Amino acid sequence: MARRSRDWEEGLSKDLQENEEARKYFFLGLLEEGYDWREALLKLINVMGVNEYAALTKGMKASNLLNQLKPEANITINTLTKITAPLAIKMTFKDKLDEVG
């Protein structure tokens, strides 16, 4: 059973490394399951491989990538754009005050 699971994980990692659409839908699926965006990105990056994901960003080192995804990190829009580039998505922010009233 352990061998089968490892093969599946390696196959998923390879798919995420090679296929931008697979990365996007994996991430969006995690959001639908209730993960917040940082948790979802970290899960994707860990499954795919930190170095492999970092190689697809616009010049981020693996250590910087992980540091920016810590809950206490004060991430900038520019950095977020670099981090999400391998997903082919655009993240936007909405003012919660617009929802009131």
Rosetta constraint file for C-alpha pairs under 8 A:
AtomPair CA 1 CA 5 HARMONIC 6.44 0.50
AtomPair CA 2 CA 6 HARMONIC 6.21 0.50
AtomPair CA 3 CA 7 HARMONIC 6.16 0.50
AtomPair CA 4 CA 8 HARMONIC 6.22 0.50
AtomPair CA 5 CA 9 HARMONIC 6.17 0.50
AtomPair CA 6 CA 10 HARMONIC 6.06 0.50
AtomPair CA 7 CA 11 HARMONIC 6.07 0.50
AtomPair CA 8 CA 12 HARMONIC 6.13 0.50
AtomPair CA 9 CA 13 HARMONIC 6.05 0.50
AtomPair CA 9 CA 47 HARMONIC 7.50 0.50
AtomPair CA 10 CA 14 HARMONIC 6.15 0.50
AtomPair CA 11 CA 15 HARMONIC 6.16 0.50
AtomPair CA 12 CA 16 HARMONIC 6.17 0.50
AtomPair CA 12 CA 47 HARMONIC 7.61 0.50
AtomPair CA 12 CA 48 HARMONIC 7.57 0.50
AtomPair CA 13 CA 17 HARMONIC 6.16 0.50
AtomPair CA 13 CA 47 HARMONIC 5.70 0.50
AtomPair CA 13 CA 48 HARMONIC 4.42 0.50
AtomPair CA 13 CA 49 HARMONIC 7.18 0.50
AtomPair CA 14 CA 18 HARMONIC 6.17 0.50
AtomPair CA 14 CA 48 HARMONIC 7.13 0.50
AtomPair CA 15 CA 19 HARMONIC 5.70 0.50
AtomPair CA 15 CA 22 HARMONIC 6.75 0.50
AtomPair CA 16 CA 20 HARMONIC 6.95 0.50
AtomPair CA 16 CA 22 HARMONIC 5.64 0.50
AtomPair CA 16 CA 23 HARMONIC 5.14 0.50
AtomPair CA 16 CA 48 HARMONIC 5.80 0.50
AtomPair CA 17 CA 23 HARMONIC 7.76 0.50
AtomPair CA 17 CA 48 HARMONIC 6.09 0.50
AtomPair CA 17 CA 52 HARMONIC 6.77 0.50
AtomPair CA 17 CA 53 HARMONIC 7.27 0.50
AtomPair CA 19 CA 23 HARMONIC 6.50 0.50
AtomPair CA 20 CA 24 HARMONIC 6.28 0.50
AtomPair CA 20 CA 86 HARMONIC 6.51 0.50
AtomPair CA 20 CA 87 HARMONIC 5.95 0.50
AtomPair CA 20 CA 88 HARMONIC 6.90 0.50
AtomPair CA 21 CA 25 HARMONIC 6.19 0.50
AtomPair CA 21 CA 87 HARMONIC 7.25 0.50
AtomPair CA 21 CA 88 HARMONIC 7.69 0.50
AtomPair CA 22 CA 26 HARMONIC 5.95 0.50
AtomPair CA 23 CA 27 HARMONIC 6.16 0.50
AtomPair CA 23 CA 44 HARMONIC 7.45 0.50
AtomPair CA 23 CA 86 HARMONIC 7.59 0.50
AtomPair CA 23 CA 87 HARMONIC 5.70 0.50
AtomPair CA 24 CA 28 HARMONIC 6.16 0.50
AtomPair CA 24 CA 87 HARMONIC 4.72 0.50
AtomPair CA 24 CA 88 HARMONIC 6.66 0.50
AtomPair CA 24 CA 89 HARMONIC 7.14 0.50
AtomPair CA 25 CA 29 HARMONIC 5.82 0.50
AtomPair CA 26 CA 30 HARMONIC 6.36 0.50
AtomPair CA 26 CA 44 HARMONIC 7.16 0.50
AtomPair CA 27 CA 31 HARMONIC 6.47 0.50
AtomPair CA 27 CA 40 HARMONIC 5.93 0.50
AtomPair CA 27 CA 41 HARMONIC 6.63 0.50
AtomPair CA 27 CA 44 HARMONIC 6.46 0.50
AtomPair CA 27 CA 87 HARMONIC 7.91 0.50
AtomPair CA 28 CA 32 HARMONIC 6.29 0.50
AtomPair CA 29 CA 33 HARMONIC 6.29 0.50
AtomPair CA 30 CA 34 HARMONIC 6.60 0.50
AtomPair CA 30 CA 35 HARMONIC 5.65 0.50
AtomPair CA 30 CA 40 HARMONIC 5.59 0.50
AtomPair CA 31 CA 35 HARMONIC 4.94 0.50
AtomPair CA 31 CA 36 HARMONIC 6.22 0.50
AtomPair CA 31 CA 37 HARMONIC 6.62 0.50
AtomPair CA 31 CA 40 HARMONIC 6.42 0.50
AtomPair CA 35 CA 39 HARMONIC 5.81 0.50
AtomPair CA 35 CA 40 HARMONIC 5.58 0.50
AtomPair CA 36 CA 40 HARMONIC 6.10 0.50
AtomPair CA 37 CA 41 HARMONIC 6.12 0.50
AtomPair CA 38 CA 42 HARMONIC 6.14 0.50
AtomPair CA 38 CA 69 HARMONIC 5.86 0.50
AtomPair CA 38 CA 70 HARMONIC 7.68 0.50
AtomPair CA 38 CA 71 HARMONIC 7.57 0.50
AtomPair CA 39 CA 43 HARMONIC 6.12 0.50
AtomPair CA 40 CA 44 HARMONIC 6.18 0.50
AtomPair CA 41 CA 45 HARMONIC 6.02 0.50
AtomPair CA 41 CA 69 HARMONIC 7.93 0.50
AtomPair CA 42 CA 46 HARMONIC 5.98 0.50
AtomPair CA 42 CA 66 HARMONIC 7.77 0.50
AtomPair CA 42 CA 69 HARMONIC 7.14 0.50
AtomPair CA 43 CA 47 HARMONIC 6.16 0.50
AtomPair CA 44 CA 48 HARMONIC 6.00 0.50
AtomPair CA 45 CA 49 HARMONIC 5.57 0.50
AtomPair CA 45 CA 50 HARMONIC 5.43 0.50
AtomPair CA 45 CA 53 HARMONIC 6.08 0.50
AtomPair CA 46 CA 50 HARMONIC 5.91 0.50
AtomPair CA 48 CA 52 HARMONIC 6.80 0.50
AtomPair CA 48 CA 53 HARMONIC 6.67 0.50
AtomPair CA 49 CA 53 HARMONIC 6.12 0.50
AtomPair CA 50 CA 54 HARMONIC 6.06 0.50
AtomPair CA 50 CA 62 HARMONIC 5.93 0.50
AtomPair CA 51 CA 55 HARMONIC 6.12 0.50
AtomPair CA 51 CA 61 HARMONIC 7.90 0.50
AtomPair CA 51 CA 62 HARMONIC 5.54 0.50
AtomPair CA 52 CA 56 HARMONIC 6.89 0.50
AtomPair CA 53 CA 57 HARMONIC 6.82 0.50
AtomPair CA 53 CA 62 HARMONIC 7.93 0.50
AtomPair CA 53 CA 86 HARMONIC 7.51 0.50
AtomPair CA 54 CA 59 HARMONIC 7.57 0.50
AtomPair CA 54 CA 60 HARMONIC 5.85 0.50
AtomPair CA 54 CA 61 HARMONIC 5.99 0.50
AtomPair CA 54 CA 62 HARMONIC 5.24 0.50
AtomPair CA 54 CA 65 HARMONIC 6.86 0.50
AtomPair CA 55 CA 59 HARMONIC 7.25 0.50
AtomPair CA 55 CA 60 HARMONIC 7.45 0.50
AtomPair CA 55 CA 61 HARMONIC 7.82 0.50
AtomPair CA 56 CA 85 HARMONIC 7.69 0.50
AtomPair CA 56 CA 86 HARMONIC 5.75 0.50
AtomPair CA 57 CA 82 HARMONIC 5.58 0.50
AtomPair CA 57 CA 83 HARMONIC 5.89 0.50
AtomPair CA 57 CA 84 HARMONIC 7.67 0.50
AtomPair CA 57 CA 85 HARMONIC 6.12 0.50
AtomPair CA 57 CA 86 HARMONIC 6.17 0.50
AtomPair CA 58 CA 82 HARMONIC 5.57 0.50
AtomPair CA 58 CA 83 HARMONIC 7.86 0.50
AtomPair CA 58 CA 85 HARMONIC 7.65 0.50
AtomPair CA 60 CA 64 HARMONIC 6.44 0.50
AtomPair CA 60 CA 65 HARMONIC 6.26 0.50
AtomPair CA 60 CA 82 HARMONIC 7.68 0.50
AtomPair CA 60 CA 83 HARMONIC 7.99 0.50
AtomPair CA 61 CA 65 HARMONIC 6.16 0.50
AtomPair CA 62 CA 66 HARMONIC 6.38 0.50
AtomPair CA 63 CA 67 HARMONIC 6.21 0.50
AtomPair CA 64 CA 68 HARMONIC 6.15 0.50
AtomPair CA 65 CA 69 HARMONIC 6.66 0.50
AtomPair CA 65 CA 83 HARMONIC 7.20 0.50
AtomPair CA 66 CA 70 HARMONIC 6.76 0.50
AtomPair CA 67 CA 73 HARMONIC 6.97 0.50
AtomPair CA 68 CA 73 HARMONIC 5.47 0.50
AtomPair CA 68 CA 74 HARMONIC 7.39 0.50
AtomPair CA 68 CA 75 HARMONIC 6.03 0.50
AtomPair CA 69 CA 73 HARMONIC 6.57 0.50
AtomPair CA 69 CA 75 HARMONIC 7.87 0.50
AtomPair CA 75 CA 79 HARMONIC 6.38 0.50
AtomPair CA 75 CA 80 HARMONIC 6.67 0.50
AtomPair CA 76 CA 80 HARMONIC 6.15 0.50
AtomPair CA 77 CA 81 HARMONIC 6.07 0.50
AtomPair CA 78 CA 82 HARMONIC 6.45 0.50
AtomPair CA 79 CA 83 HARMONIC 6.19 0.50
AtomPair CA 80 CA 84 HARMONIC 6.09 0.50
AtomPair CA 81 CA 85 HARMONIC 5.97 0.50
AtomPair CA 81 CA 90 HARMONIC 7.58 0.50
AtomPair CA 81 CA 91 HARMONIC 7.84 0.50
AtomPair CA 84 CA 88 HARMONIC 7.03 0.50
AtomPair CA 84 CA 89 HARMONIC 6.66 0.50
AtomPair CA 84 CA 90 HARMONIC 7.45 0.50
AtomPair CA 84 CA 91 HARMONIC 7.92 0.50
AtomPair CA 85 CA 89 HARMONIC 6.94 0.50
AtomPair CA 94 CA 98 HARMONIC 7.86 0.50
AtomPair CA 95 CA 99 HARMONIC 7.56 0.50
AtomPair CA 96 CA 100 HARMONIC 7.07 0.50
